Amino acid sequence: MAFLSGLKLPDNVSVANGRVSTQSDKPGLVGVAIALCVRGSSSAADLRPIATMIAAALKPTDLGARTFALYVSDMDVTYKDEAKVKDPEYQVHLWNGEPSASAENQLWEVLAG
């Protein structure tokens, strides 16, 4: 996924993998899942600000324009989800820092952690 190659993340975060998938009831749109390794973290609370950074970076891209849902997970060394968050309404959320980063962090649905 080309988007991941230009993504600026904190020093303690690395990308494990990313994938794009389709859903039959959302023609022309895709779901994006990004798995990270976040050293020193294993909770959704720690993952939310990183996921928010990714959501904001994705939004203005061609891929972001076609994304209906965004999943971000923090994987442990055995590639199990330690924390996972989802924005099932990615298209309707602005991800532009308004009204605040704190408010955006609360948009994430916690799936694990």
VMD Tcl script that draws the C-alpha trace (Angstrom):
set ca {
  {0.00 0.00 0.00}
  {1.74 3.15 -1.24}
  {0.11 5.33 1.41}
  {2.09 3.58 4.16}
  {5.47 4.34 2.61}
  {5.09 8.09 3.19}
  {3.40 7.89 6.57}
  {5.17 9.79 9.36}
  {4.79 7.95 12.67}
  {6.34 8.38 16.13}
  {9.74 6.72 16.63}
  {8.24 3.91 18.75}
  {5.75 2.92 16.01}
  {6.40 0.73 12.99}
  {4.02 -0.64 10.38}
  {3.61 -4.42 10.43}
  {1.26 -4.55 7.43}
  {-1.64 -2.93 5.70}
  {-4.44 -4.18 3.54}
  {-7.36 -2.90 1.53}
  {-10.58 -4.88 1.18}
  {-13.93 -4.48 -0.53}
  {-17.43 -5.09 0.72}
  {-20.29 -6.07 -1.61}
  {-22.74 -3.57 -0.11}
  {-20.27 -0.66 -0.55}
  {-19.49 -0.62 -4.30}
  {-16.51 1.52 -5.23}
  {-15.43 1.88 -1.60}
  {-12.80 0.06 0.44}
  {-11.99 -0.79 4.01}
  {-8.43 -0.08 5.12}
  {-6.70 -2.04 7.89}
  {-3.31 -1.06 9.24}
  {-1.43 -3.19 11.74}
  {1.26 -1.50 13.80}
  {3.86 -2.48 16.35}
  {3.80 0.17 19.09}
  {6.68 -0.33 21.52}
  {5.71 0.40 25.12}
  {1.96 0.24 24.53}
  {-0.78 -2.36 24.52}
  {-3.97 -0.39 25.11}
  {-6.59 1.22 22.92}
  {-6.11 4.46 24.87}
  {-2.48 4.59 23.68}
  {-3.45 3.55 20.14}
  {-6.16 6.19 19.61}
  {-3.84 9.22 19.07}
  {-1.71 7.22 16.62}
  {-4.83 6.04 14.77}
  {-6.02 9.65 14.65}
  {-2.73 10.71 13.05}
  {-3.15 7.97 10.44}
  {-6.80 8.89 9.77}
  {-5.83 12.54 9.21}
  {-2.97 11.60 6.87}
  {-5.18 9.20 4.88}
  {-8.14 11.57 4.47}
  {-6.76 13.85 1.69}
  {-5.43 10.96 -0.42}
  {-7.18 9.15 -3.27}
  {-7.33 6.07 -1.05}
  {-8.87 8.12 1.76}
  {-11.58 9.40 -0.57}
  {-12.61 5.78 -1.24}
  {-12.34 4.53 2.36}
  {-15.58 3.67 4.16}
  {-13.97 2.21 7.31}
  {-10.53 2.37 8.87}
  {-9.11 -0.20 11.29}
  {-5.87 0.34 13.20}
  {-4.36 -2.32 15.42}
  {-1.34 -2.71 17.67}
  {0.17 -6.17 17.28}
  {2.42 -7.95 19.72}
  {5.49 -9.92 18.65}
  {3.35 -12.98 17.84}
  {1.04 -10.86 15.64}
  {-1.94 -11.02 17.96}
  {-4.04 -7.89 18.44}
  {-3.16 -6.21 21.71}
  {-5.35 -3.24 20.85}
  {-7.60 -2.51 17.90}
  {-9.77 0.47 17.02}
  {-12.18 1.10 14.16}
  {-13.84 4.09 12.55}
  {-16.86 2.53 10.81}
  {-17.96 5.98 9.59}
  {-14.65 7.16 8.14}
  {-16.28 8.95 5.20}
  {-18.42 11.21 7.41}
  {-15.68 12.13 9.90}
  {-13.50 15.06 8.84}
  {-10.24 14.01 10.54}
  {-8.91 17.56 10.30}
  {-8.33 18.38 13.98}
  {-11.75 19.98 14.45}
  {-13.13 20.51 16.98}
  {-10.02 19.01 18.66}
  {-7.66 16.04 18.53}
  {-9.15 14.90 21.83}
  {-12.65 14.85 20.34}
  {-11.37 12.95 17.31}
  {-9.71 10.37 19.56}
  {-13.16 9.60 20.99}
  {-14.57 8.73 17.55}
  {-12.76 5.39 17.57}
  {-14.74 2.27 18.39}
  {-12.59 0.02 20.58}
  {-12.55 -3.57 19.34}
  {-9.73 -4.83 21.60}
  {-7.55 -3.48 24.37}
}
mol new
graphics top color blue
foreach p $ca { graphics top sphere $p radius 0.5 }
foreach p [lrange $ca 0 end-1] q [lrange $ca 1 end] { graphics top cylinder $p $q radius 0.2 }
display resetview
